[in-house]
Amino acid sequence: MTNNKIYDIIKTQKRKGKVKKMKIKMVCFDMDGTIADLYGVDGWLNDLRNENPRSYIEAKPMWDMATLAKVLLNLNIEIRVITWLSKDSSEEYKDAVRKAKLDWLKEQGFPFDKFHGVRYGATKADSVRKYLADDETAILIDDNAKIRNGWTLGETIDPTTTNLIDYFMGLAE
């Protein structure tokens, strides 16, 4: 993917106690339970406990990925994936999970500029904070309410209650 994006989508947002116009520089996606149906794979928890990446490989997409990709690319903003790795796992398994998740994204045709496979429980905002200027914001798409509530870099979207394709089509208007 290219890093030469044009950030021309503007939203009014309250940041640091002030309301101001912010450029949406990036959209950040979680994977498991957000775009990949890891929890729908039979035996997923057993796989994670046994350090088997099978469930990450076999997870079905949760969206029409061709349509989602088209809509996202039309926005012309940076797309990042920030996903936790398996809890309490070996470095070898973390590497296997990173590879499985990257392969899944490529196989599904999901467009992304940067992939962040981070340790379980890491603050996802820390992965992108340094890339945002004071007048820029990032949207987080994550199924975990606790993670969304801890996101301080912009808007958050719950993909279990929001149609992502409709949401991003609305941003493009």
N, C-alpha and C positions, 0 to 999 in steps of 0.2 A: 504494500500500500504506500501511497505517497504521503509525505509530511507537508506538502505545499497546499494546505487547506485554506479556504477563505471563510473567516468567521464573521458572518454578517447577520446571524440570527440574534436579535436583541430581546431581552426580557427585563422587566422592572423587577428588582429584587431588593429585599432588605438584607444588608450585610454590614456588620460592625455597627449596628444601631442606626444606620442611615439607609434611606430608600434611594436607589440609583439605578440607572440603566446598566445592564451587564451584558457582555457578549458571551454567548454560549460557545465556549471553545471546544468542549468535548462532551461525549456521552460515554459513560462507563457501565459496562455490563458485568454482572455476576454471571456464572454459568449454571451451577447445579440448582435446579428448581426454578430457574429464571428463563434460560433458553434451552437447556439440556435437561431432559426428564430423568435425572439420575435416580430419583426416589421411586420411579415407576419400574425400574429394572429389578426383576425378581432376584433376591439375594444380595442386593447392593451393600447392605451393612456388613454382611459376612465377608464380601469381597474386600471391603476397606479394612476390616479387622485382620484379614489374612494377607494383606498387601498384594491383592490381585487387581490390576487395573481394568479388568473385563467390563465392569459396570460403566466406567467412563467411556469406554469404546462403544458399548452397545446402547447407550442412552439415546432415546428418540428426541428429535427436536420438538420443542413446545410451540413453535410458530411455523407458519409457512416461510421457510428460510429464504426462498427466492424472492418473495414479495418484500419481506423485511429488509433484505440486503439492498434491493432496488430503492426502497424508500430511504434507507439510511444513506446510501451513496448520493442520492439527490439532495440531501441536506448539506453536503459539502463541509461537514465538520469532522473533527478527529474522533475516531472510535477506538476505545480501549476496552480490554477485558481484564477485570480484576477478580480473581477467583482464589478461594482458599484451597490449600492442599489438604490432604488427609491428616486428621488429628493423630498425634503420637506415632508417627511413622518414621522409618529409616530414611536416610538421605537417598538411597537407591530407589526406594518407592516414590519419594517426592519427585525424583527425576522421571520415573516411569509415568507418574500422574501428569506431570507437565507435558510430556511427549504425547500421552493419550489425549489430553485436552486440546493441545495444538492440532493434532491430527484430526480430531473431531471437528474443530472449527473449520479447518481447510476442506474436509470431506463434505461438510454441510454448506460450504460456500459463504460462510459468515465473514463479512469484511471487517478487518480490524487493522489499526495502525500499530498498536502496541499490546503485548500480552504480559500481564503481571500474575504469575503463579506465586502466591504469597503464603507464608505459614498460617496454619489454622489459628484464627482469633486475631490476626493482625488488623490494625485499623486501615481500612481500604483507602481512606482519604490520604494517608501518608504516601501512597504510591504515586499520586498525581499532583499533590499540593504545590510542589516546586515548579510545576510547568504552567501554573496559572498566574497571570498578572492581576493586579488589584481590580481591574475592570472586567475580568473574565470569570466565568462560572463553569461548572461541570454538572451534568445531570447523572445521577446514579439510578440504575435499574437493578433492583435486588428484591428477592422474595422474603428476606429476613428483616422483620420490623426493627429489631435492635440495631442492625447495621444501618438501615435507613435513618433511624433516629439519631445516630452518631455522625451522620454525614453533614459537614458544615460548609461544603464547597458549592452548594446550589440545591436545586430541586431534586427530589427523590420520587421514584415511581415504583409502585407495587405491581409487578406483572401478573399477580394473581387476581387483581381487581381492575386492571387497566388493559385495554387492547393496545398493545405496543404499536402495531401497524397504524391504527387510527390516530394514536397520539402523535407519532412522528409525521404522519401526513398532515396533521393540523399544524405542526411547527413549520412545515414547508410553505404553508399558505401565507 
